[in-house]
Amino acid sequence: MPIQLIGRDNPSRNTMASFLVFAVTCLSALTSATAAEQGPQRVLAIGGAVTEIVYALGEQDRLVGRDSTSTFPPEANGLPDVGYIRALSPEGVLSVKPDLILARENNGPPEAVEVLKSTGVRWVDVPDEFTLSGIDENITIIAAELGVVDKGEALKKKVAADIARSRARQAAQGEAPRVMFVLALTDDKIRTSGRNTAADNIIALAGGENVITAFDGYKEISNEAVIDAAPDIILMMNGRGESADHEAVNALIEAHPALSTTPAVRNGRIIRMDGLLMLGFGPRTGEAIAQLSDALAGHEH
Amino acid sequence: MSTSLDATMNRLREPEGDRTALARRMMVCLLLILLVTAVLSLGSGATDTSASSVAWALVSGQDHLISAVERVIIMDIRMPRILLGMMVGACLAVSGAVMQGLFRNPLADPGIVGVSAGASLGAVSFIVLGTGVLAPVAALFGIYHVPFAAFLGGLMFTFALYRISTRSGSTSVATMLLAGIALGALANAFTGMLIFRADDEQLRDLTFWGLGSIAGATWPKVFAVAPIIVPILILAPFMARGLNAMTLGEATAHHLGVNVQIFKRLAIVLVAAATGAAVAVSGGIGFVGIVVPHLLRLMIGPDHRFLLPACGLLGAIMLLLADAIARQIVAPAELPIGIVTAAIGAPFFLWILLRRRGLMDI
């Protein structure tokens, strides 16, 4: 059950709030048209994809804050930043005076979240799923919370159509290119993606094949395993800060004892994409698939 | 014992004579500053709260005067945080002073008894394995399993270190230092293995834990550590005479009538328990245990009878101030407090080192 209303800690204080929320929920179910005016007016979005969905629904005027992972669309950066999704500060969150908190699961720390849930402000956990059905589910939940179910249905159709179009375009391609996702390269140690990650899923959706299958999640792998995997393509996120200098990072990669042996580096096939677009599994996933599959097929953007 | 000891201490004092009056004035000042800092902390944060709502929150349980959310912010978020901050700061500073006295080394910190290495191993184990192998244990302690594991880890490590460095009833301080380094390396090896197993989110959690924070302060945490930290803070000043004697060397302390062995054991146990509790609820907050005692030694001299209570007060003030900075500098987000204490502490530490060099360049 992703949605919960916590009011156990202090029944007397929270009864009224719970009743109000309940009343509002009933109202929004009854009258979807007026719901937008009646529903929550001060929404805090925590998680990049959550913020993107609120914008895609056209409900950004109700946003009063975001977390540091919410960097798209660019205007979201103008909202107050309550910090990193897993290092939330209870008072910082309350200071933007939200009446609804939409938080991607995987938020934390648990004791801070516990305190926040005890305040009676509505807190909704949005599942942290890096799959196509996960995107649908997230849009459904967020649209319902904002009382804009019709907009949600329209957005789901649009997102599904985008994804279908992107995937249809790559149907004609032959062999799946063998891809290795490099999350980070710190002092010559390579952190890569195994199975069951956002990177693994997006590579598959874009018609590629993830060559690292020995483990789940993101881990450091040995140089020998890299040589053994021999990827045709190395996929990375656009760098921030020091690694924003892609030329410099490429020079490191070309000088790396293991990476330099791979077909990917020998043929200069290092692809970069915006991290949130590629791994966020939000409303722009269709665009992410199109961009990535084009890049995998060698089309320039 | 006490007269001969006092006479010795008097000979030790610097020529400008009696610092007692100065120390007493200092203590009163610190107490006032602490009260003011605490009150100001209660009234400031990411959310604007008026002085009147703070007052109402403190004196009245009725909700028509202030909003429910405001009450939560003042009473359930700031209040436990301030109490926790004061306890952690006081305990780190006092433990630091006790360890520096015991080891006769001005650079010893509370972590020297292995408690920090053990605590971080305990915390890391649960952050990484709390959803896997250790899930049943984690479920037992609910959302507080990480602090609990840190506390246990710290105590276990200290116990091991104590056993290693104690032969036929006497504890060698030098062995303890060296064994502490070895055990720390061992803990790091295990921590390293766990880090290797960790996924992305767990890695971030580890990083944040290591930076230290009292953002997760809640009443249950306050009630969990208060029974450990408060009695130790009250007991600490009673160790002053023993520590004063120990600064002259163990043999001299023994001749002055201090039961050196029992005293060492007591000091180590108290520091381990207090620091374990502090680290458990706040993660890695560095430098308070070194900086505060140093600063006070420069100001009121090395007499532990004044040094220990003053350390408690100044440690609490330092942590409250650091927390106030951490809470407001990037509001509505917040910095981990360990960053603030280290950013202030490290330069200060360097300054002390340079100053010592200056004194020693004969």
Contacts between the chains, C-beta under 8 A, distances in Angstrom:
chain1	res1	chain2	res2	distance
A	13	B	63	7.1
A	13	B	68	5.4
A	17	B	68	7.3
A	65	B	332	6.7
A	68	B	333	6.8
A	80	B	332	5.3
A	81	B	332	7.0
A	81	B	333	5.5
A	82	B	332	4.6
A	82	B	333	5.6
A	83	B	330	7.6
A	83	B	332	7.2
A	83	B	333	3.1
A	83	B	334	6.2
A	84	B	204	7.5
A	84	B	208	7.9
A	84	B	333	7.4
A	86	B	201	6.4
A	86	B	204	5.5
A	86	B	205	6.2
A	86	B	208	7.1
A	87	B	204	7.9
A	87	B	208	5.0
A	87	B	213	7.5
A	87	B	215	7.4
A	87	B	336	7.4
A	88	B	215	8.0
A	89	B	46	7.2
A	89	B	215	4.8
A	89	B	327	7.1
A	89	B	332	7.3
A	89	B	333	6.7
A	89	B	334	4.2
A	90	B	73	8.0
A	90	B	77	4.9
A	90	B	215	7.3
A	91	B	45	4.8
A	91	B	46	4.9
A	91	B	47	5.8
A	91	B	73	5.7
A	91	B	77	5.0
A	91	B	78	6.9
A	91	B	327	7.0
A	91	B	332	8.0
A	92	B	46	4.6
A	92	B	327	7.8
A	92	B	331	6.0
A	92	B	332	3.6
A	92	B	333	5.7
A	92	B	334	5.7
A	93	B	332	6.9
A	94	B	46	7.7
A	94	B	47	5.9
A	94	B	69	6.0
A	94	B	72	7.4
A	94	B	73	5.7
A	94	B	77	7.6
A	95	B	45	7.3
A	95	B	46	3.6
A	95	B	47	4.0
A	95	B	48	8.0
A	95	B	331	6.7
A	95	B	332	4.8
A	96	B	332	5.9
A	97	B	47	7.9
A	97	B	69	7.7
A	106	B	201	5.8
A	108	B	205	6.9
A	109	B	205	7.6
A	109	B	208	7.6
A	109	B	215	7.2
A	109	B	216	5.0
A	110	B	143	4.0
A	110	B	216	7.9
A	111	B	143	5.5
A	111	B	144	7.4
A	111	B	216	3.8
A	111	B	217	7.9
A	111	B	218	5.3
A	111	B	221	7.2
A	112	B	215	5.9
A	112	B	216	5.4
A	114	B	143	6.0
A	114	B	218	7.0
A	115	B	72	7.6
A	115	B	76	6.2
A	115	B	77	6.1
A	115	B	218	6.0
A	118	B	72	7.1
A	118	B	76	7.2
A	119	B	68	7.3
A	119	B	69	5.6
A	119	B	72	4.7
A	120	B	68	6.3
A	120	B	69	7.5
A	121	B	69	6.9
A	183	B	200	7.8
A	217	B	199	4.2
A	217	B	200	6.9
A	218	B	199	6.5
A	218	B	200	5.0
A	219	B	196	7.5
A	220	B	196	7.1
